[in-house]
Amino acid sequence: MSERKYKKIFQKPASLTDAHTHYCAGCGHSIAHRLVAECIDELDLREKTIGVPPVGCAVLAYNYFDFDMVEAPHGRALAVASGIKRVQPDKFILSY
């Protein structure tokens, strides 16, 4: 019997934690998180990234991303992200 060799097609991005998702079935947040984490890993930005999630379900992104996160008041995620970027211009600031 010949031994099959399998190529690993997918692995969890290093920028995501092992937390189980709380998002509803069919929700796009978990897919967005995976895509963002894959890009951050590919660009080697994890140690330089600060995330600023919006309110609502997405505010719990700090449970899923393995980089620094800052919470912002309702409707102010972009203002907070802009302020952080001004104070720390060498960091990669993320909000979605």
N, C-alpha and C positions, 0 to 999 in steps of 0.2 A: 504494500500500500504506500503510495507516494505521500509525502508530508507536504501539506499546503502551507504556504507562507502568506500571512495576512498583513496587509499594509494598514497601519492606523490612519483612519481618515479624519477623525475628529477627536479632539481632547479639550477639556475645559480650559479656557484661558486662565493664565496665572493671575490676572487682574480681577477674577471673580472668586468669591469665597465659596465654601461648601454648603452654605445655607440653603434650605429648601424654600422654594418660592411661595409667596402668599398671594400672588396675583391670580385673578380668575382665569379659567380655561379660555383660551382664545385671545387673551390680552396681549398686546404687543410690547409691553414693558420688558418682559424677560428676553424677548428677541433683540430689542434695542440694547439692553444691557450686554448681551453676548457680543453683538456687533461692535459696540463701543470698546469693550474689554479686548476683543481681538485686535482692534486698531491700536489701542494703547500699548499692547504687548508687542505688536509688529514694529511700532515706532520707538519702542524701548522708552516709554514715557512714564511708566508706573511710579517711579520714585519722585517724579517732578509734578505729578498730577494732583489737583485739588478739585473735587467735584462739588457743585452747588445744585442740588436737586430742587425741583419746584414742589409746590404743595400738592396735596392729594395723594394718591397711591404711590406716586413716584418719590415722595419724600423718604420712603423706606429704602431707597437705593443704598443707603449706608450699610444696610445688612448684606448687600450682595457684592459691592465693589471692595476690592482690597487695596484701596489707596485713601488718602485723606479726604474727608467730606465735611462740608459746612452747611448747616441748615439756614434757610432764609425766611423772612416773614412772607406772608401771602402776597404774591404778585411782585416780589422784589428779588427774585433769584438773579436776574440779569444785572441789577444794580449792585448786588453783593458781589457777584462774579467780577464786575468791572472794578469795584473797589479793591478786591484782592489782587487783581492783575496789576493795578497801579502801585500797590504796596510791594508786591513780589513779582516783578516783571519777568524773572527767569523761570517762573512756574508755568505749567500748562493748566489753564483753568477751563473746566468743563461744566456746562449746564445744558439741559435739553428740555 
